């Protein structure tokens, strides 16, 4: 899908913002007929865009056709591959007459120019003289058609209908792009959950089992903590959580690991109260903590320390996860972050990629490590959640 669409849309929005700003500064009165026409066209297009960004459905078509009718100046019909979705300004008889041209536009991918004869409905007073049906495309594939009828048949109607159909197609492509991004995010999250689950579940259940006879109350506490952890990790609603929620998951995870390691694991956690309400993608901090325990501290034969610090730094929350474990080869770590090293079983690459995708390249993971020298991972979470992040 052509990323230039984003640039085109941004350009339209910038122009619309300038025009609206002028209207506000002049009390809503734009000085010339040309300015008024430009403003009205952009304003109408901006009203048609939101429903179309939901994709081509019966509901979105119903909400969009009144605005498309104002752009075209005549009756409008929107259809998908299965038939008519919504009609505005076209009576039942003419809607029936347009069914075949709509099907032809969808099947052939070619515009259909309608003659007066094709629009003859049996009403001697009928004023419709012409019409156009234009296919709608998403990523070069025809997904539907836009039809319009008017009292005057002209080449200008065909050109106008073609431009409006292009606008509609652009909005539908943006909708599909957003769905693809959402599907990719969901797939990444499912992958991360799948990576976390097997080894952790096995270790947690073994740890709980070891306490059942020696300390039943502790076993009960750990089982409840394990239930909370799995419920949070595998819940299906939403991918954004507060910092407080993510840290509760970290605490539940560490409680189980402390029970498993005993005196071999020492943990400190310091959190600035101001950042507890900051929103971030779920399963970002916990996998990094798990990575520190599993790959940094567990392989070491001596007791290890883990420090988690979440501080308030102006417009961002800064997170630092530091362990004094076995460390890692920086060259191999580059392979892990790039996704070329398969040993990244807890999803270090996954977390880094998700952070960059959501907040921008400058918000990826920063890692300092050396063989035998422990590891420090830092990340920065903007306090303002990105508008486009679902």
C-alpha positions in Angstrom: 0.0 0.0 0.0 1.5 3.4 -1.0 2.7 5.3 2.0 2.3 8.5 -0.1 -1.4 8.3 0.9 -0.4 9.5 4.4 1.4 12.5 2.9 -1.6 13.3 0.7 -4.0 13.1 3.7 -1.7 15.2 5.9 -1.6 17.8 3.1 -5.4 18.0 3.0 -5.7 18.3 6.7 -3.1 21.1 6.8 -4.9 23.0 4.1 -8.2 22.4 5.9 -6.7 23.6 9.2 -5.5 26.8 7.5 -8.9 27.5 5.9 -10.8 26.8 9.1 -8.3 29.1 11.0 -9.0 31.9 8.6 -12.7 31.4 9.0 -12.4 31.6 12.8 -10.3 34.8 12.6 -12.7 36.5 10.3 -15.8 35.5 12.3 -16.7 32.7 9.9 -16.8 35.0 6.8 -14.3 34.0 4.1 -13.7 37.0 1.8 -14.1 35.7 -1.7 -16.4 33.2 -3.4 -13.4 31.0 -4.2 -12.4 30.9 -0.5 -15.9 30.0 0.5 -16.1 27.2 -2.1 -12.7 25.9 -0.9 -13.7 25.9 2.7 -17.1 24.3 2.1 -15.5 21.5 0.0 -12.8 20.7 2.5 -15.3 20.9 5.4 -17.6 18.5 3.6 -14.7 16.1 2.8 -13.6 16.2 6.4 -17.1 15.1 7.5 -17.2 12.2 5.0 -13.7 10.9 6.0 -14.3 9.6 9.5 -17.0 7.0 8.7 -15.1 5.8 5.6 -12.0 5.3 7.8 -14.0 2.5 9.4 -14.0 0.6 6.1 -16.7 -0.1 3.5 -19.6 -1.3 5.6 -23.3 -0.7 5.6 -23.0 1.6 8.6 -20.0 3.6 7.3 -21.6 4.0 3.9 -24.9 5.2 5.4 -23.0 7.8 7.4 -20.8 8.9 4.5 -23.3 9.3 1.6 -25.0 12.5 2.8 -21.6 14.3 2.7 -20.6 12.6 -0.6 -23.9 13.9 -2.1 -23.0 17.4 -1.2 -19.6 17.0 -2.9 -21.2 15.6 -6.0 -24.3 17.7 -6.2 -26.5 14.7 -7.1 -27.9 11.5 -5.7 -25.3 9.0 -4.5 -25.1 5.2 -4.1 -22.3 3.2 -2.4 -22.0 -0.5 -3.1 -19.5 -3.3 -2.2 -19.0 -6.6 -4.0 -22.2 -7.9 -2.6 -24.5 -5.1 -3.6 -25.9 -1.7 -2.6 -24.9 -0.5 0.9 -26.4 2.9 1.1 -28.4 5.4 -1.0 -29.0 9.1 -0.6 -31.0 11.2 -3.0 -31.9 8.3 -5.4 -35.4 6.9 -5.4 -36.1 3.2 -5.4 -36.8 2.8 -9.1 -33.5 4.4 -10.1 -31.6 2.5 -7.4 -32.8 -0.7 -9.1 -31.7 0.6 -12.5 -28.2 1.3 -11.1 -27.7 -2.2 -9.7 -26.4 -3.6 -13.0 -24.0 -0.8 -13.7 -22.7 -1.0 -10.2 -22.1 -4.8 -10.6 -20.4 -4.1 -14.0 -18.1 -1.5 -12.4 -17.1 -3.9 -9.6 -16.5 -6.9 -11.9 -14.7 -5.0 -14.7 -12.9 -2.4 -12.7 -14.0 0.2 -15.3 -16.2 3.3 -14.9 -19.7 3.2 -16.3 -21.2 6.4 -17.9 -25.0 6.1 -17.9 -27.1 7.6 -20.7 -30.6 9.1 -20.3 -32.0 5.8 -21.8 -30.4 3.7 -19.0 -32.0 6.0 -16.4 -35.5 5.8 -17.9 -37.9 4.9 -15.1 -41.3 5.3 -16.7 -42.0 8.6 -15.1 -42.6 11.2 -17.8 -41.6 13.9 -15.4 -38.3 12.3 -14.4 -35.5 14.9 -14.6 -32.5 12.7 -14.4 -30.4 13.0 -17.5 -27.1 11.2 -16.7 -25.1 9.3 -14.2 -21.7 7.8 -13.6 -20.5 4.7 -11.7 -16.9 4.5 -10.6 -15.1 1.5 -9.0 -13.5 1.9 -5.6 -10.1 0.4 -5.0 -8.0 -0.6 -2.0 -4.4 -1.5 -2.8 -5.4 -1.8 -6.5 -8.2 -4.3 -5.8 -11.8 -3.3 -6.6 -13.8 -3.4 -3.4 -17.0 -1.6 -4.4 -18.4 1.2 -6.5 -19.6 4.8 -6.2 -22.6 5.8 -8.3 -24.1 9.3 -8.8 -27.0 10.6 -10.9 -27.8 14.2 -11.9 -30.2 16.3 -13.9 -27.5 17.3 -16.3 -25.3 14.9 -18.2 -21.8 16.2 -18.8 -18.1 15.2 -18.9 -17.7 17.4 -15.8 -19.9 15.0 -13.8 -17.7 12.1 -14.9 -14.5 13.9 -13.8 -16.1 15.0 -10.5 -17.3 11.5 -9.7 -13.8 10.1 -10.5 -12.2 12.5 -8.1 -14.7 11.8 -5.3 -14.3 8.0 -5.9 -10.5 8.5 -5.6 -11.1 10.4 -2.3 -13.3 7.5 -1.0 -10.7 4.9 -2.1 -8.0 6.8 -0.3 -10.0 6.8 3.0 -10.7 3.0 2.6 -7.0 2.4 2.0 -6.2 4.3 5.2 -8.8 2.2 7.0 -7.2 -1.0 5.7 -3.7 0.2 6.6 -4.9 0.9 10.2 -6.4 -2.6 10.3 -3.2 -4.1 9.1 -1.2 -2.2 11.8 -3.7 -3.3 14.4 -3.4 -7.0 13.3 0.4 -6.7 13.3 0.3 -5.3 16.9 -2.0 -8.1 18.0 0.2 -10.7 16.3 3.3 -9.3 18.1 1.5 -9.4 21.4 0.3 -12.9 20.9 3.9 -13.9 19.9 5.3 -12.3 23.1 2.7 -14.1 25.3 3.5 -17.4 23.6 7.2 -16.9 24.3 6.6 -16.0 27.9 4.2 -18.7 28.8 5.9 -22.1 28.4 9.0 -21.8 30.6 7.5 -19.5 33.1 4.3 -21.6 33.7 6.5 -24.7 34.2 8.8 -23.0 36.7 5.9 -21.3 38.6 3.9 -24.5 39.0 6.9 -26.4 40.1 7.7 -23.7 42.7 4.1 -23.6 44.0 4.1 -27.4 44.2 7.3 -27.4 46.3 5.5 -25.3 48.9 2.3 -27.3 49.2 3.5 -29.6 51.9 6.1 -27.4 53.6 4.1 -24.2 53.7 0.5 -24.5 52.4 -0.3 -20.8 53.1 2.6 -19.6 51.1 1.6 -22.0 48.3 -1.9 -20.5 48.4 -0.5 -16.9 48.1 1.7 -17.9 45.2 -1.1 -19.6 43.4 -3.3 -16.5 43.7 -0.4 -14.4 42.4 0.1 -16.8 39.5 -3.6 -16.5 38.7 -3.4 -12.7 38.7 -0.3 -12.9 36.5 -1.9 -15.1 33.9 -5.2 -13.2 33.9 -3.3 -10.0 33.2 -1.0 -11.5 30.6 -3.7 -13.2 28.6 -6.6 -10.9 28.8 -8.0 -10.0 25.4 -9.3 -6.4 25.9 -7.0 -3.6 25.1 -3.2 -3.4 24.6 -2.7 -0.2 26.7 -2.4 -0.2 30.5 -1.3 2.2 33.2 2.2 2.1 34.7 0.7 0.9 37.9 -1.0 -2.1 36.2 2.2 -3.1 34.4 4.2 -2.8 37.7 1.7 -5.0 39.5 2.4 -7.6 36.9 6.1 -7.2 37.5 5.5 -7.6 41.2 3.4 -10.8 40.7 6.1 -12.2 38.5 8.9 -11.4 40.9 7.0 -12.8 43.9 7.0 -16.2 42.2 10.7 -15.9 41.2 11.7 -14.9 44.7 10.0 -18.0 46.0 11.9 -20.1 43.4 15.3 -18.5 44.0 15.1 -17.9 47.7 18.1 -16.0 49.1 19.8 -16.0 45.7 17.6 -13.2 44.4 17.5 -9.7 45.9 15.1 -7.2 44.4 14.7 -3.4 44.9 12.0 -1.3 43.2 11.6 2.4 43.4 8.7 4.2 41.6 7.9 7.9 41.4 4.2 8.3 42.3 3.8 10.8 39.5 4.2 8.2 36.8 1.8 5.6 38.0 -1.0 6.8 35.7 1.2 7.0 32.6 -0.2 4.8 29.8 2.0 2.4 27.9 1.6 -0.8 25.8 1.0 -3.8 27.9 3.8 -6.4 28.4 6.7 -4.0 28.0 8.4 -3.9 31.4 7.7 -7.4 32.6 9.5 -9.2 29.7 12.6 -7.0 30.4 12.5 -8.0 34.1 12.1 -11.6 33.1 15.0 -11.3 30.7 17.2 -10.0 33.5 16.3 -12.9 35.8 16.4 -15.6 33.2 19.4 -14.6 31.1 21.4 -12.5 33.6 20.9 -13.8 37.1 19.7 -17.4 36.8 22.9 -18.7 35.0 25.1 -17.2 37.7 26.2 -19.5 40.6 26.2 -16.6 43.1 23.3 -14.6 44.5 22.2 -11.7 42.3 20.6 -8.3 42.6 17.9 -6.7 40.4 17.0 -3.0 40.6 14.0 -1.5 39.0 13.7 2.3 39.0 10.8 4.2 37.4 11.4 8.0 37.6 9.5 11.1 36.7 11.5 13.1 34.1 9.4 16.0 32.8 7.3 14.8 29.8 8.5 11.2 30.1 8.6 8.4 32.6 12.1 6.8 32.6 12.5 3.1 33.4 15.8 1.5 34.3 16.2 -2.3 34.9 19.6 -3.2 36.2 21.1 -6.6 37.2 24.5 -7.7 38.3 24.3 -11.0 36.5 26.6 -12.6 33.8 26.0 -9.9 31.3 26.1 -10.5 27.5 28.4 -10.0 24.5 27.4 -6.6 23.0 27.8 -7.9 19.5 25.4 -10.8 20.1 23.0 -8.3 21.8 22.9 -6.3 18.5 21.8 -9.5 16.8 19.1 -10.0 19.4 17.7 -6.4 19.0 17.8 -6.8 15.2 15.9 -10.0 15.4 18.6 -12.1 13.8 19.6 -13.9 17.0 17.1 -16.7 17.8 18.3 -16.8 21.5 16.0 -13.9 22.3 13.4 -16.2 23.8 11.7 -13.7 26.1 11.1 -11.1 23.4 13.8 -8.4 23.8 13.5 -7.7 20.1 9.7 -7.7 20.3 9.6 -5.1 23.1 12.1 -2.9 21.3 10.2 -3.1 18.0 6.9 -2.3 19.7 8.2 0.7 21.5 9.7 2.2 18.3 6.5 1.5 16.4 4.3 3.3 19.0 6.5 6.1 20.2 9.1 6.6 17.5 12.7 5.4 16.8 14.1 7.5 19.6 12.2 5.5 22.2 13.7 2.1 21.6 15.6 0.2 24.3 19.0 1.4 25.4 21.1 -1.5 26.8 24.5 -1.3 28.4 26.2 -4.7 29.0 29.4 -6.7 29.0 30.4 -10.3 29.6 30.5 -10.7 33.4 29.5 -7.1 34.0 25.8 -7.3 34.4 23.2 -5.5 32.2 21.3 -2.2 32.4 18.2 -1.7 30.2 16.6 1.8 30.0 13.5 3.0 28.2 11.5 6.2 28.1 7.7 6.4 28.0 6.2 9.7 26.9 3.4 10.7 29.2 1.2 11.7 26.3 -0.2 8.7 24.6 0.0 8.8 20.8 -3.4 9.6 19.1 -3.1 6.9 16.5 -2.4 4.1 18.9 -5.7 2.4 19.2 
